[in-house]
């Protein structure tokens, strides 16, 4: 899918210019801010803010921190260059490269009963392709085309990424906090177990339905309230919020007419090894009058101006236990959906089953994992029920390291191996055999609402075939120090 492919001279010049831009930023930024090329599965809650890291509970490269009169000033700079060789198109530039940077600066202070945080983000896109959008039905030829379509008038933005107060110790004998304002959030991260259990939860459970899409150069925030109550082994979480613009659009200040409500109960146990169980519910309402992406005819979709309202009920269980000379992990995740999809009913489901084995006694500590996921698709575009599993506001990247697909109308059988040849090096490879759950439905791309006039998901025709693709990737992470990580990824 993505690999060596001859490009035009303009695309080569653009690639070199973008690479020069990224290298220049890297050199110029060293005295003040850390350079962090995020690990692919780090969805980067707020690497520029220690208080917010406690909420998202995702490890990240430590930011540079300055203390001024009791306030903490910190910042991070992420740089990335992308080279794309997309599916060949009859017209349009499918081979190109571009660069991007994301600067985040925060000011925060912690008190006994409350914490304050203000954070600004400044994304920049450089060398975007000008012709990476082909005529329908092929459309955008990779993320370069997506960023170009989302930013027709500007490629640099600055906006308030986070601004919240966290109230601590609210009533009762259990630790409780209440965040009010703008913040980042990922579902499934309510507890923070250490070791392999925590790694599996962060990499394979969190952000399936709600996330900040931190892989993109802008990301997503939420405006609302976030209540959390519980000790280190049990938690109740409630969230009511609206997402902001952003993700692929460098303007991320305004919020969208989309509501998300989330509640979850999570609990750890240590009876057979270590395990975590979670039961969750979400309610999603999309009040934007935009063209929905589904497999109905263009006329039916154009006439549908009603809201989307979907309730999701689900749960997951993860267990890690000693077996032989290593550790075995098992994961089960599932969800059922009901509601309305504009003028028609919505009924859908999804489930995942995974297992792995880590050989701790070998020098490189190889971790082998495999699994299967299925998100339902729609089998009849002319009936009155929409059956495509809807992924709400996720971070697709952990489950599609080359995020050219998501969990909608998707079957994914995968194998994964991770090794650590040296303490600072981590190598990871995955192979995915991908099929559409239903050939009468579409191939869906995207990560949810991010613009007022754009649905957030794009569907491409299946051609009547369930077989989709085989995807292979290899990535290498090098942790130079606590503040700098370099990542290189290749996908085919």
N, C-alpha and C positions, 0 to 999 in steps of 0.2 A: 504493500500500500504506500509506504513511504520509503524511498531509497534512491540510489543513484539514477538520474534521468537527465538527459541532455536538455539544457534550457537555452533560451534566446540570449543574445548578447546583453540586452537590457536587463534581463534577470540576473546575469552574472555580475554586471556592474552594480546593480542594486544590492546584491548579496555582499560584495566586497565593501561597499559603502556602509552597510549596516554593521558588518563585522568591525570595520574601523571605528565606527561610532561606539560600539560596545566596549572595545578595548580602550578607547580614550577615556570613557567614563570610568572604567576600572582603575586606570592609572590616576586620574584626577581625584577620585573619591577616596583613595586610601587614607589620607591624613585624618579624615573626619568620620566617615561612616564605614561600617563593615560591608564587604561584598558577599552576598549570600545567594548562590544559585540554589533555590530550594530543592530539597529531596522530593522526588516525584510524589511520594505519598504524604508529604507534609503539606497540609492544606492551610497552613500558615494563618493561624488565628490572628495573632498580633505579635509578630516577632519584635516589633518596635515598642512593646509595652509589657513590662513585667506583670502588672496587675491583671491584664487581660489574658495573659498566658495561663493563669490559674483557671480561667473559665473554660478555655478551649482544650487545655491539657494535651497539646500536641508538642513534642519536642522540636525545637528549632535552634538555629544558630543564635547565640547570645548577641544582643545588640550592644552598641556603644552607649554607655550611660554616664550622665553628668548630674550631680546633685547641686541644686541651687536653692538656698533658703528653704530647705525642707521639701522642695519639689524635685521630682525626677524628670530629667529631660533625656530622651533616648531616641535613637533612629536606626534605620536599616536601609540598605540599598540592594535590591535584587536586579541582576543583569542577566539577560538571556538572548542568545542568537538562535534562530530557527531556520533550518533549510528544508524546504518542502519539495517533493516530487510526487504530486498527486496523481490520481487516475488521469490518463490521457483524455483530453477533451478536443472536440472538433474545432472549437474556437476558445480563445482565452489562454492565459499564461498559467500552466499547471506546474511549472518548475521555477522556484524563486526562493529568495531568502530575505529575512528582515530581522531587525533588532528591537529590543524594548528594555526599558528600565522602570522600576517601581521604587520610588523614594517614599519612606514613611517616617514621620517625625511626631513624637508624642510628648505630652507634658502631663504628669500625674502626681498624685499625692495620696498617701494612705494615712487615715486617722483611726482611732480606736473603734469607732462605730460606723465609719463610712470611708469609701475610696472615691477619688475623682480621677477621670481620665479624659484628655482631649487629644485626638490624633488627626493629623492631616496626611493625605496621600497625594502624590504627584506622579502619575503614570505618563510615560512618553513612548511613542511608537515611531520608528524611523525606518525608512526604506520600504514601506508597504508596497506590494505589487499593485499596479494600476489596472491590470487586465486579468485578474484571477477570479472572475465571475463569468461563467459560461451561460448561454441561454438555457431556459427551463427545458427539461427537468433536472439537468445536472447542477446548475446553480453555482454556489460558492465552491471554489477549488481549494479546500483547506482553510486553515485559520487566517491566512493572509487575506483571503477574500472576505472572510467574516469580519475581520477588523476594518477592512476598507469599507464594506457596506454599512457597518455600524457607526463609522466616523467619516462622513462625507465632507465635513467642513473643518475638522481639526484633528490633530494627532497628539496633542498635549493637553492635559487637564490638571486641575488641582481642586480638591474638595475636602470636606470634613468627613473623614473615614469613621471615626468613633467619637462619641461624646456622651458619657454616662456617669451617673453616680451609683455606687453600690452600697446599699445599706446592710450592715452586718449585725448578727445577733438579734434577729427579730423574734421575740417571744419564744416560749417553750424551752424544753431542756435539750433539743436537738439543734445543732448549728444550722442557721438559716441565713440566706442572703437574698436581696432583691435588687436587681439592676433595672434602672429606668433610663431610657435615652436611646442612643444609637450604639450598636455593638455588633460583634461577629458571634456566630453560633453554629455548632455542628451537632446533629442528633447522634445519640449513642455514646457521647463522651461524658456522661454524668459522673461516672466513677473513674478512678485513675489507677488501676492495678499496675504493679511493676512487672518486669520480665516478659516472657513470651506471651502471657495472657494479655497484657496491655498492648503489645505489638500487634497481635491478631485483631483486637478490638479496634485499634486506631487505623489499621490498614484495610480491614475487611468488613467492618460493621459500621463505623462512624460515617456520617455524611451521605448515607444512601438516599435519604429523602430530603434532608435540610442541611445545607452547607454553605460555605462562603466562596466556593469555586476559586480557591486561591491559586490554582494553576494558571489562570488567565492573568493578564497584565494589569487588571483593575480590581477584580474581585467583587464580592457582594457583602453588604451590611444589612442589618435589620433595625427598624425603628419600633420600639415597643417596651415590653416588660419581660423580665426573666426571673422567675422565682426558683430557688433551689433549697431543699431541706434534707438533712440527713448526715450521718457520720461517714467514716471512710469505707464501710462495708455495705451501706444501703443508702438509697437516695430517691427523693421524689422531685421531679422537675416539671414546671409549668411555664409555657412561653406563649405570648400573644403579641404578634408583631406584623409589620409590613416591610417587604424588601425594598431596598433602594435600587436606583439605576446603577449601571456599572457593568461588570463582567467583561464584555468585549467593547463597551463604550467608555471612552475616557472621561465623560461627564458622569459623575456618580453622586451628585448632591441630592437630587429629588427622590422622593419615594413613589412607589407605584400603587395603583388601585388594586392591590392583591393582599389578601389577608391569610395569615398562617397561624394556626393554633396547635400547640403540641403539648402533650402530657406523657410522662413516662415514670415507671417505677422500676428501679434497678437494684439488684442485690448480689453480693459476692458470697461464695461459700468455699470451704476448704475441707470437704468431706472426702472426695476422691480427687486428689490433686487440687487444683484451683479452678474455679468456674465463676461465670457471671451470667445471670439471666436478666432479661428486660422485657417488660410489656409496655407497649406504647400505643398512642392514638393521635391522629392528626386530623385537622379540618382545614381544607384549602378552598378559598373562594377567589376567583379571578373575575373582577368587574370591568376589565378593559374591553372595549369594543374593537377587538382585533380579529383577524381571520385565523381561525383555529387550524392546527395541523392534524389532520386525520385522513382516513381513506375514503371519505365520502366524495361525491362529485363536487366540482368547483361551484356549481350552482347551489347545491345544498349548503355548503359551507358559507357561501356569500350571503345567503338569506338568514343565517343563524347569528343573531345578535344577543342572545341570552348568555347569562353568566355560567361559569363552570363552578360547581360546588361538589366537593368530593370529601368523604370521610374515609380514613384508613385506620384499620386495626391490625396490629401485628406484634411480633415478639422475636427474640433471638436468644440463643444459648451458646456459650463458648466454654469449653473445658480444656485444660492442659494438665497432663499427668505424666509421671515417670513411667517409662516402658523400656526395659532392657537397658542399653547404655545411653539412651537419649530421652527426649520428651515428645509426647504425642499430643496434638491438638485437634479438636473437632469443633465444627461450627455449624449451626442451623439458624436460618433466618427465614421469616415468612410474613406475608401481609395480604390482607383482603381489602378491596375497595368497593364502595357503593356511593351513589349520588347521582348528579345530573351533569351531562356534558352538553351544555347549551340546551337545545330543544329535545335532546334524546337522553335516555337513561345511561348510567355508567356502572358497569360491573366488571371488575378485573382482579387479578391476583398475581403474586410473584413468590418465589421461594429459592433458597440457596442452601447447598450442603457442601461442606469443604472439610478436608483433613490434611494434617501435615506431620512431619517427623523431623526433629532437630537432633543431629549427632553432636552433642556437646563435647565429647572426648576427642574428636578429631581436630586437627590443628586449625582448619579453616571453618569449623563449625557449620557444615552445610545444613541448610534447612530446606527440605523438600515438601512441597504442598501441591494439592490439586483439588479440583471441585467442579461443581456444575450449578449453573443458575438458569432460571427460566422466568421471564416476564411475559405475561399473556399478550396475545395480539388479537385483532378483530377479524372474525371469519366471514363477515357479511357487511359490506359497505352500504347496503340498501335497507337494512332493518332499522329498528328503533332503539338499539342498544349498542353503546360504545364499549368494547371489551379490551382495549389496549391499556396495559398497566401504565399509570401516570406517575412520573417520578418527582413531581412537585418542584422543589428548589434545591437540587442536590449539588454535590461536587462529583462530577463523573470520573475524574482522574484516577482515584484509587482503584476503580473497577474496570477502567479502560485507559491504560497508561498511555496509549495513543488515542485520545478521546474523540475518535471518529464514529463512535457508537455509544449507546447508553443502555439502560435496563428496560427500555420500552420495546415490546415485540421482539425480544431477543432471547436466544439460547446460547449459552457460553460454557463450553467445556475447556478447562484450562489446566496447565501444569506450570509450576514455578519452582525455581531454585535460587537460593540466596547463599552466598559465601562471604567470609570475612578473612581474606588472606593476610591482612595486617590490621592493627587496631584502627588506623585512620582510613582504611579502604573497605568499601562494601560493594560487591558485585551482585547484580540481580538480573535474572533472565526469565521471561515468560513466553509461553506459547498458548494461543487461543484458537480454538475451532469454533467459528461463529456461524449461527444459522438464525433465520427469522423464525419466530414462533409460529407465524401464520403467513403463508405466501400471498394471501389476499390483502394483507396490511402493508404498511410502508416500512422503509428503513429510516429510523429516526436519529437525528443528531441534535445536540444542544444540552443545556443545563438549566433551563427554566427562564422565567420572565426576567428581562434586564432593560427593556425599553417600553415606553408607552405605546408605540406603534408596531412593535414586533412581538409575536407570540412567544418566542424564546426557544421553540423547537421547530426544526425543519424536517419534513418528510420527503423521501425520495422513493420513486416507484420500485417495486421489487422485481418487475419483469416476470411475475408469476413463478419465481424461484424462491425456495426457502434457503438454499445454500448461499451464504454471504461471503465469507472470507476466512483465511487463515492469517493470523497476526503473530509476528515474532518480534521480541524486543530485547535489547541488552542495555543496561545502564550501569554506570560506575560513579560512585560518590566518593569524594576525597575530602575529609574533614581537616583542613589546613590548621585551624585552631578553633577556639570556642566561638569565634565571630565570623569565620569564613568557611564556606563549603562550596566546592566545585562539583558540578554534576554534568555528565555527558550521557546522552541517550540516543539510541538508534532504533528505528522501527522499520520493519518491512512487512 
